[in-house]
């Protein structure tokens, strides 16, 4: 295949879909890089949209299906355990290709999201959302591999940071629609039906998302098999390295600490503080817009001063803002929400960058997917811990900040990784 002729190296103008507050396109990023980034990010918006819903509609799910507060963490933990079957999906990104795996995950996730709107019990809701989690892990992990393998080394962090920030706008999209939940014809179910939009956009994604040149070259030279057994053997081989173990520990700590902290923000503000859905949605959108800049800031600083120090600083700051959010005065919640999102976004972005950079082409997709899977399973463990110790009204807000301290472990382990900034993937 003849590669496309690159555009002259230089600073491009920001396309309309990169808002000014995310900064300017760096010099050296080509138009083909932006085209790929835009298509993948647009697909991720709907992936993140679905994740946001299980947080915002929790109060309505609880009421419709008659679920007690102390049972909520248990059901949410089971939903996240639905990511476990992704272990059989993620290695295929290194076998059948990044592009095909990504497109298949988009279709499966959209179908499961649409089906969630027809849930008739809490058990059926959990089953549909478990499917969403498995396909989400496959899709998002491959999205970061697509960007990491195509972007120049000096701007790889920026590309992944913008991808994360744009994907996170799915939370804003969901929040805007959620603010009108009392006026939607079928309430929270309508929000899930909207999640089927990616099915209509599939022809666009197929046309604008190419296979990465690194994978094509690797496949031409090695001709790997496509069987599940070979894929799992490759994943097992990766697990022998210290880098793999270190990243696994980091993602376990982040999942255990992070999801529980985010999961109950809507429930806490509306059920405990008495906020209206509109007020919560406003804070979520406005504060989150500032907070998600942490993705781009962490990515850009990681390209300049190094991934390790940036990531460790974000992970160390996260528990502070979680404690202020749940234990501080109500008037401070909007301010602490910004720091909450900023440090979480920055720390997660750095760890995802490491998960794509520390492994070779033949195992990069499997390693990245494994790290996301570990994060999700660890988040389920965190929710089960909350479920076990939460026995009375108000325990969720009291206990959650203690779980957030786990990110300190991730920060310490992260400092032992090799520095990857401005290094080509093949030399790391």
CORBELZI-V193055 format. One record per pair of residues at least 4 apart in sequence whose C-alpha atoms are under 6 Angstrom apart, sorted by sequence separation. I is the first residue (numbers start at 1). GAP is how many residues later the second one is. D is the distance in Angstrom with one decimal. If there is no record, write none. Layout:
i=I gap=GAP d=D
i=I gap=GAP d=D
This chain:
i=34 gap=4 d=6.0
i=37 gap=4 d=5.9
i=45 gap=4 d=6.0
i=53 gap=4 d=5.7
i=54 gap=4 d=5.9
i=60 gap=4 d=6.0
i=61 gap=4 d=6.0
i=62 gap=4 d=5.6
i=73 gap=4 d=5.9
i=86 gap=4 d=5.9
i=92 gap=4 d=5.7
i=93 gap=4 d=4.9
i=105 gap=4 d=5.9
i=132 gap=4 d=5.9
i=136 gap=4 d=6.0
i=145 gap=4 d=6.0
i=147 gap=4 d=5.9
i=152 gap=4 d=5.9
i=157 gap=4 d=5.9
i=162 gap=4 d=6.0
i=174 gap=4 d=5.9
i=186 gap=4 d=5.4
i=205 gap=4 d=5.7
i=215 gap=4 d=5.9
i=218 gap=4 d=6.0
i=219 gap=4 d=4.9
i=251 gap=4 d=6.0
i=254 gap=4 d=5.5
i=255 gap=4 d=5.9
i=259 gap=4 d=5.7
i=264 gap=4 d=5.7
i=266 gap=4 d=6.0
i=267 gap=4 d=5.4
i=268 gap=4 d=5.0
i=269 gap=4 d=4.8
i=270 gap=4 d=4.6
i=282 gap=4 d=6.0
i=283 gap=4 d=5.4
i=284 gap=4 d=5.3
i=285 gap=4 d=5.9
i=288 gap=4 d=5.9
i=294 gap=4 d=5.8
i=296 gap=4 d=5.9
i=297 gap=4 d=5.9
i=298 gap=4 d=5.7
i=301 gap=4 d=5.7
i=302 gap=4 d=4.4
i=307 gap=4 d=6.0
i=323 gap=4 d=5.5
i=324 gap=4 d=4.6
i=333 gap=4 d=5.9
i=336 gap=4 d=5.9
i=338 gap=4 d=6.0
i=341 gap=4 d=5.8
i=354 gap=4 d=5.7
i=360 gap=4 d=5.6
i=366 gap=4 d=6.0
i=374 gap=4 d=6.0
i=386 gap=4 d=5.6
i=395 gap=4 d=5.9
i=396 gap=4 d=5.9
i=410 gap=4 d=6.0
i=62 gap=5 d=4.8
i=93 gap=5 d=4.9
i=119 gap=5 d=5.4
i=151 gap=5 d=5.4
i=239 gap=5 d=5.6
i=270 gap=5 d=4.3
i=302 gap=5 d=4.3
i=359 gap=5 d=5.3
i=390 gap=5 d=5.2
i=119 gap=6 d=5.1
i=181 gap=6 d=5.3
i=269 gap=6 d=5.6
i=93 gap=8 d=5.6
i=148 gap=8 d=5.9
i=325 gap=8 d=5.3
i=356 gap=8 d=5.8
i=116 gap=9 d=5.9
i=14 gap=11 d=5.9
i=325 gap=11 d=5.5
i=116 gap=12 d=5.5
i=356 gap=12 d=5.9
i=355 gap=13 d=5.1
i=11 gap=15 d=5.9
i=321 gap=15 d=5.6
i=11 gap=16 d=4.0
i=112 gap=16 d=5.7
i=10 gap=17 d=4.9
i=10 gap=18 d=5.2
i=321 gap=18 d=5.9
i=9 gap=19 d=5.0
i=321 gap=19 d=5.1
i=112 gap=20 d=5.7
i=109 gap=23 d=5.1
i=318 gap=25 d=5.3
i=109 gap=26 d=5.5
i=314 gap=29 d=4.6
i=105 gap=30 d=5.1
i=314 gap=32 d=6.0
i=315 gap=32 d=5.4
i=314 gap=33 d=5.1
i=105 gap=34 d=5.1
i=311 gap=36 d=4.8
i=102 gap=37 d=5.0
i=311 gap=39 d=5.5
i=98 gap=44 d=6.0
i=79 gap=47 d=5.5
i=291 gap=47 d=4.7
i=82 gap=48 d=3.9
i=86 gap=48 d=4.8
i=90 gap=48 d=5.3
i=294 gap=48 d=4.5
i=298 gap=48 d=5.0
i=79 gap=50 d=5.9
i=83 gap=50 d=4.9
i=291 gap=50 d=4.7
i=292 gap=50 d=5.7
i=295 gap=50 d=5.3
i=79 gap=51 d=4.8
i=82 gap=51 d=5.9
i=83 gap=51 d=4.0
i=287 gap=51 d=5.1
i=291 gap=51 d=4.1
i=294 gap=51 d=5.6
i=295 gap=51 d=4.8
i=82 gap=52 d=5.9
i=294 gap=52 d=4.8
i=295 gap=54 d=5.9
i=65 gap=57 d=5.9
i=357 gap=68 d=5.9
i=326 gap=71 d=5.6
i=117 gap=72 d=4.3
i=117 gap=75 d=5.1
i=117 gap=76 d=5.8
i=114 gap=78 d=5.5
i=323 gap=78 d=5.0
i=113 gap=79 d=5.7
i=114 gap=79 d=4.6
i=322 gap=79 d=5.7
i=114 gap=81 d=6.0
i=113 gap=82 d=5.8
i=114 gap=82 d=5.5
i=110 gap=85 d=5.9
i=319 gap=85 d=5.1
i=110 gap=86 d=4.8
i=319 gap=86 d=5.5
i=315 gap=92 d=5.4
i=316 gap=92 d=5.4
i=315 gap=96 d=5.6
i=179 gap=98 d=5.4
i=179 gap=99 d=4.5
i=312 gap=99 d=4.2
i=179 gap=102 d=5.7
i=175 gap=106 d=4.9
i=308 gap=107 d=5.4
i=99 gap=112 d=5.2
i=172 gap=113 d=5.0
i=306 gap=115 d=5.6
i=303 gap=118 d=5.1
i=52 gap=119 d=5.4
i=255 gap=120 d=4.3
i=259 gap=120 d=5.6
i=49 gap=121 d=4.3
i=255 gap=121 d=5.9
i=41 gap=122 d=5.4
i=45 gap=122 d=4.4
i=48 gap=122 d=5.0
i=49 gap=122 d=5.3
i=252 gap=122 d=5.8
i=256 gap=122 d=4.8
i=44 gap=123 d=4.9
i=252 gap=123 d=5.2
i=255 gap=123 d=5.0
i=256 gap=123 d=4.4
i=260 gap=123 d=5.9
i=46 gap=124 d=5.9
i=251 gap=124 d=4.9
i=255 gap=124 d=4.3
i=41 gap=125 d=5.9
i=45 gap=125 d=4.3
i=49 gap=125 d=5.6
i=41 gap=126 d=5.4
i=252 gap=126 d=5.2
i=256 gap=126 d=4.7
i=165 gap=127 d=5.4
i=165 gap=130 d=5.6
i=95 gap=131 d=5.2
i=161 gap=134 d=4.5
i=162 gap=134 d=5.4
i=161 gap=135 d=4.2
i=161 gap=138 d=4.8
i=261 gap=139 d=5.8
i=91 gap=140 d=5.2
i=158 gap=141 d=4.7
i=157 gap=142 d=4.2
i=158 gap=142 d=4.9
i=157 gap=143 d=5.9
i=157 gap=146 d=5.7
i=257 gap=146 d=5.0
i=257 gap=147 d=4.1
i=257 gap=149 d=5.6
i=253 gap=153 d=5.2
i=254 gap=153 d=5.4
i=253 gap=154 d=5.4
i=253 gap=157 d=5.8
i=250 gap=160 d=4.3
i=36 gap=173 d=5.9
i=55 gap=208 d=5.3
i=56 gap=210 d=5.4
i=141 gap=227 d=5.5
i=141 gap=228 d=4.9
i=94 gap=268 d=5.8
i=154 gap=268 d=4.4
i=153 gap=269 d=4.9
i=153 gap=270 d=5.6
i=94 gap=271 d=5.6
i=153 gap=271 d=5.2
i=93 gap=272 d=5.4
i=91 gap=275 d=4.4
i=90 gap=276 d=5.4
i=90 gap=279 d=5.4
i=80 gap=296 d=5.9
i=81 gap=296 d=5.6
i=80 gap=300 d=5.5
i=77 gap=303 d=4.0
i=77 gap=306 d=5.3
i=77 gap=307 d=6.0
i=73 gap=310 d=5.0
i=74 gap=310 d=5.5
i=74 gap=313 d=5.6
i=73 gap=314 d=5.0
